[in-house]
Amino acid sequence: MAIFLSCSADKTDSPQTGDITVVADESFENVTRVLKDRYMLFYPKTKINLKIKKENEALQDLLKGNARVIVMSRDLTADEKTAFKQKFKSEIEPARFAADGLVFIVSKASTLENVSVDEIKRRLLDGKNSLIFDGSNSANTSFIAKRLGIAPNDLQYSTLASNEDIITQINKYPNSIGVVGFNALSRPHNTESKMFRESVKILPVTDANGNSVAISPQTMKNNTYPFTRVLYFITNEAYFGLGNGFIRFSCSQPGQIIVKKQGLQPFYIIPREVKISE
């Protein structure tokens, strides 16, 4: 785990006290919210404000100093890395904490039972806008463009305001495919996630070798699911304050257990401690 230290000298907080803002895309909201809520339970004198914005907007907030920590899934461009270095006089050190993925959902009435990588690419270029995302500036569209080698401006798709709207739309139009982040569906004991899972059909993805792969923590862990991505934190904090404290917590054993309970794959494999009695 890498903790990034920038050059700011404003030490107004510590890992146990303070008030900061963390920004995450809607696709990463659930896991980020649980992590920050648990951290504040451990450290009652801290306040972590979570704001939900599109991934590109989150990065702008970090560069402007409006956020202390952001969650990202895509690699930064050369220009973005340069802007960060010029602003904070240091290189970016991502702190990876979870493997997530994109899932493709259809109405239960749909005849589709799986979808291939080639079919997804074809639908994004055929002008019929049959794939539905949660906003044109979301982490999901950025990720899929890079994954399929398509220029973002060449993507052709529909957008709706939220995951809930996507579910409504695909149930009206069975030929449509919704594209959402796995964490919206992955929480095993969450009522909202359970209702989401029960209202749609999650399509396995057929890879280039003809293998049909369903998303799961295991297929994300071994990277056999074709649309696996890694979530990571970036901070502009120059010292070991609340931002870096939260990041360290998320990447250490307590945080990684939370990630696992969210149905995602922890980035760090935590070995079990075995005590041998003499």
Secondary structure per residue as TSV (DSSP state, phi and psi in degrees):
chain	resnum	aa	ss	phi	psi
A	1	M	-	360.0	131.9
A	2	A	-	-107.2	131.0
A	3	I	-	-106.0	121.5
A	4	F	-	-83.7	133.7
A	5	L	-	-118.6	120.2
A	6	S	-	-92.6	-165.1
A	7	C	S	-103.9	4.3
A	8	S	-	-65.1	145.3
A	9	A	-	-107.2	7.8
A	10	D	-	-83.9	97.8
A	11	K	-	-103.1	74.8
A	12	T	-	-96.9	1.6
A	13	D	-	-147.2	176.1
A	14	S	B	-143.0	173.5
A	15	P	T	-59.6	-20.5
A	16	Q	T	-102.7	-11.3
A	17	T	B	-144.1	154.4
A	18	G	E	128.4	179.4
A	19	D	E	-142.0	115.9
A	20	I	E	-135.4	168.3
A	21	T	E	-115.4	133.1
A	22	V	E	-115.8	135.8
A	23	V	E	-119.1	134.0
A	24	A	E	-141.9	150.9
A	25	D	-	-67.3	154.9
A	26	E	G	-56.0	-31.7
A	27	S	G	-62.9	-25.4
A	28	F	G	-110.0	9.5
A	29	E	H	-61.8	-46.8
A	30	N	H	-60.5	-52.4
A	31	V	H	-66.9	-37.2
A	32	T	H	-66.4	-40.3
A	33	R	H	-64.4	-43.3
A	34	V	H	-66.1	-40.3
A	35	L	H	-61.3	-45.8
A	36	K	H	-72.1	-34.8
A	37	D	H	-65.2	-42.3
A	38	R	H	-66.9	-38.5
A	39	Y	H	-60.8	-43.0
A	40	M	H	-68.8	-26.5
A	41	L	H	-67.8	-39.1
A	42	F	H	-69.7	-34.9
A	43	Y	-	-126.3	85.1
A	44	P	T	-62.6	-16.0
A	45	K	T	-89.7	8.3
A	46	T	E	-104.9	152.0
A	47	K	E	-135.5	116.4
A	48	I	E	-111.5	111.3
A	49	N	E	-89.4	120.2
A	50	L	E	-98.4	123.0
A	51	K	E	-112.6	139.1
A	52	I	E	-104.9	114.6
A	53	K	-	-141.1	163.4
A	54	K	-	-64.7	154.3
A	55	E	H	-56.4	-44.0
A	56	N	H	-64.9	-36.4
A	57	E	H	-68.8	-35.5
A	58	A	H	-61.0	-42.8
A	59	L	H	-63.1	-40.3
A	60	Q	H	-63.4	-38.2
A	61	D	H	-62.4	-39.6
A	62	L	H	-64.6	-44.3
A	63	L	H	-66.2	-32.8
A	64	K	H	-84.6	-5.6
A	65	G	T	82.2	12.2
A	66	N	S	-85.4	-7.9
A	67	A	-	-138.6	145.3
A	68	R	S	-90.8	-33.4
A	69	V	E	-138.7	142.5
A	70	I	E	-131.6	159.4
A	71	V	E	-107.9	132.4
A	72	M	E	-130.7	158.4
A	73	S	-	-125.9	-22.1
A	74	R	S	-98.4	159.1
A	75	D	-	-72.5	144.2
A	76	L	-	-75.4	149.0
A	77	T	-	-74.5	167.3
A	78	A	H	-60.1	-40.2
A	79	D	H	-65.1	-39.2
A	80	E	H	-67.5	-39.6
A	81	K	H	-64.9	-38.6
A	82	T	H	-65.4	-43.2
A	83	A	H	-60.9	-41.2
A	84	F	H	-63.6	-46.1
A	85	K	H	-63.8	-40.8
A	86	Q	H	-65.9	-36.4
A	87	K	H	-74.2	-44.3
A	88	F	H	-113.3	2.3
A	89	K	S	58.5	34.3
A	90	S	S	-159.3	161.0
A	91	E	-	-79.6	156.2
A	92	I	-	-77.1	134.9
A	93	E	-	-123.3	99.9
A	94	P	-	-68.4	142.7
A	95	A	E	-111.3	97.6
A	96	R	E	-77.1	140.7
A	97	F	E	-138.9	-13.6
A	98	A	E	-159.6	151.3
A	99	A	E	-102.1	129.0
A	100	D	E	-126.9	-174.1
A	101	G	E	-164.9	167.4
A	102	L	E	-92.1	138.4
A	103	V	E	-119.0	152.2
A	104	F	E	-115.0	118.5
A	105	I	E	-119.3	146.4
A	106	V	E	-134.7	167.5
A	107	S	-	-61.9	150.0
A	108	K	T	-62.9	-20.4
A	109	A	T	-82.5	-9.1
A	110	S	-	-68.4	146.5
A	111	T	-	-84.4	-9.1
A	112	L	-	-68.1	135.3
A	113	E	-	-115.4	-18.0
A	114	N	-	-159.5	172.1
A	115	V	E	-143.6	138.6
A	116	S	E	-91.1	160.2
A	117	V	H	-59.4	-41.0
A	118	D	H	-64.5	-38.6
A	119	E	H	-66.0	-39.2
A	120	I	H	-61.8	-44.9
A	121	K	H	-63.8	-43.1
A	122	R	H	-60.2	-43.8
A	123	R	H	-64.9	-29.7
A	124	L	H	-77.6	-9.4
A	125	L	H	-121.0	-5.2
A	126	D	S	-88.1	-2.6
A	127	G	S	81.4	2.3
A	128	K	S	-90.8	-9.3
A	129	N	-	52.7	43.8
A	130	S	-	-87.7	-7.8
A	131	L	E	-95.8	135.8
A	132	I	E	-118.6	120.4
A	133	F	E	-110.0	170.6
A	134	D	S	-98.0	53.6
A	135	G	-	115.5	139.4
A	136	S	T	-72.6	-15.1
A	137	N	T	-109.9	22.5
A	138	S	S	-84.7	164.0
A	139	A	H	-61.4	-30.1
A	140	N	H	-67.0	-43.7
A	141	T	H	-68.9	-37.9
A	142	S	H	-62.1	-43.6
A	143	F	H	-66.0	-46.3
A	144	I	H	-69.5	-32.1
A	145	A	H	-62.3	-45.9
A	146	K	H	-68.4	-41.6
A	147	R	H	-61.1	-37.0
A	148	L	H	-96.7	-1.6
A	149	G	T	69.7	34.6
A	150	I	-	-110.0	137.0
A	151	A	-	-63.8	132.5
A	152	P	G	-50.1	-37.0
A	153	N	G	-71.6	-14.7
A	154	D	G	-90.3	-10.3
A	155	L	-	-65.8	137.5
A	156	Q	-	-124.9	114.3
A	157	Y	-	-159.5	170.8
A	158	S	E	-100.7	155.7
A	159	T	E	-131.1	145.6
A	160	L	-	-134.1	166.4
A	161	A	S	-72.6	-27.5
A	162	S	S	-154.3	168.9
A	163	N	H	-61.4	-37.1
A	164	E	H	-62.1	-40.0
A	165	D	H	-65.9	-35.4
A	166	I	H	-63.5	-43.6
A	167	I	H	-59.3	-45.5
A	168	T	H	-59.2	-42.8
A	169	Q	H	-68.2	-43.6
A	170	I	H	-70.8	-25.0
A	171	N	H	-74.0	-25.0
A	172	K	H	-79.6	-34.1
A	173	Y	-	-127.1	91.8
A	174	P	T	-60.7	-18.1
A	175	N	T	-81.5	-11.2
A	176	S	-	-80.8	153.1
A	177	I	E	-123.6	125.3
A	178	G	E	-87.5	147.1
A	179	V	E	-124.1	114.9
A	180	V	E	-135.3	163.2
A	181	G	E	-73.8	143.3
A	182	F	T	-59.5	-33.3
A	183	N	H	-63.9	-19.1
A	184	A	H	-66.6	-23.1
A	185	L	H	-114.8	-14.9
A	186	S	H	-83.4	-18.6
A	187	R	-	-69.1	110.5
A	188	P	T	-66.5	-29.9
A	189	H	T	-111.8	9.5
A	190	N	-	-88.6	128.8
A	191	T	H	-60.8	-42.9
A	192	E	H	-64.0	-44.4
A	193	S	H	-64.2	-39.2
A	194	K	H	-62.3	-44.1
A	195	M	H	-63.5	-38.7
A	196	F	H	-60.3	-51.0
A	197	R	H	-60.5	-39.1
A	198	E	H	-75.1	-16.9
A	199	S	H	-95.2	-7.1
A	200	V	S	-137.1	172.1
A	201	K	E	-112.4	126.5
A	202	I	E	-93.3	121.8
A	203	L	E	-87.2	128.1
A	204	P	-	-62.9	155.4
A	205	V	E	-110.2	129.9
A	206	T	E	-89.3	123.3
A	207	D	-	-85.4	-174.9
A	208	A	T	-65.4	-20.3
A	209	N	T	-93.7	5.9
A	210	G	S	83.6	8.8
A	211	N	-	-85.3	129.2
A	212	S	E	-92.0	116.7
A	213	V	E	-120.2	121.8
A	214	A	-	-87.3	145.9
A	215	I	-	-73.5	139.6
A	216	S	-	-164.6	164.7
A	217	P	H	-54.4	-37.2
A	218	Q	H	-68.8	-43.6
A	219	T	H	-73.6	-22.6
A	220	M	H	-76.7	-37.9
A	221	K	H	-60.5	-46.6
A	222	N	T	-91.4	5.3
A	223	N	T	61.2	28.9
A	224	T	-	-86.1	-20.9
A	225	Y	S	-75.2	124.3
A	226	P	T	-63.9	-19.8
A	227	F	T	-117.5	42.5
A	228	T	E	-79.5	142.3
A	229	R	E	-140.3	158.7
A	230	V	E	-107.2	132.5
A	231	L	E	-94.4	139.8
A	232	Y	E	-146.6	157.5
A	233	F	E	-97.9	148.9
A	234	I	E	-128.8	139.8
A	235	T	E	-129.6	153.6
A	236	N	-	-105.6	18.8
A	237	E	-	-82.5	130.8
A	238	A	S	-87.2	-12.0
A	239	Y	S	-136.3	176.1
A	240	F	S	-86.3	79.8
A	241	G	S	-106.4	-152.7
A	242	L	H	-66.1	-37.5
A	243	G	H	-62.1	-50.3
A	244	N	H	-70.0	-30.2
A	245	G	H	-63.8	-43.6
A	246	F	H	-63.8	-41.4
A	247	I	H	-64.4	-45.4
A	248	R	H	-61.3	-42.4
A	249	F	H	-58.3	-45.5
A	250	S	H	-66.0	-29.7
A	251	C	H	-95.8	-3.8
A	252	S	S	-100.5	-176.1
A	253	Q	H	-55.3	-47.8
A	254	P	H	-59.9	-43.5
A	255	G	H	-67.8	-38.2
A	256	Q	H	-69.4	-30.2
A	257	I	H	-65.9	-39.7
A	258	I	H	-62.4	-44.6
A	259	V	H	-56.8	-45.1
A	260	K	H	-63.5	-41.0
A	261	K	H	-67.9	-19.5
A	262	Q	T	-80.2	-1.0
A	263	G	T	85.6	5.3
A	264	L	S	-95.4	173.0
A	265	Q	E	-97.3	116.7
A	266	P	E	-57.9	142.0
A	267	F	S	-72.1	-35.8
A	268	Y	S	-99.6	127.3
A	269	I	-	-83.2	120.0
A	270	I	-	-99.0	112.8
A	271	P	-	-70.5	144.2
A	272	R	-	-76.4	138.8
A	273	E	-	-84.2	125.0
A	274	V	-	-109.7	121.3
A	275	K	-	-101.2	128.4
A	276	I	-	-106.0	122.3
A	277	S	-	-84.5	136.5
A	278	E	-	-83.6	360.0
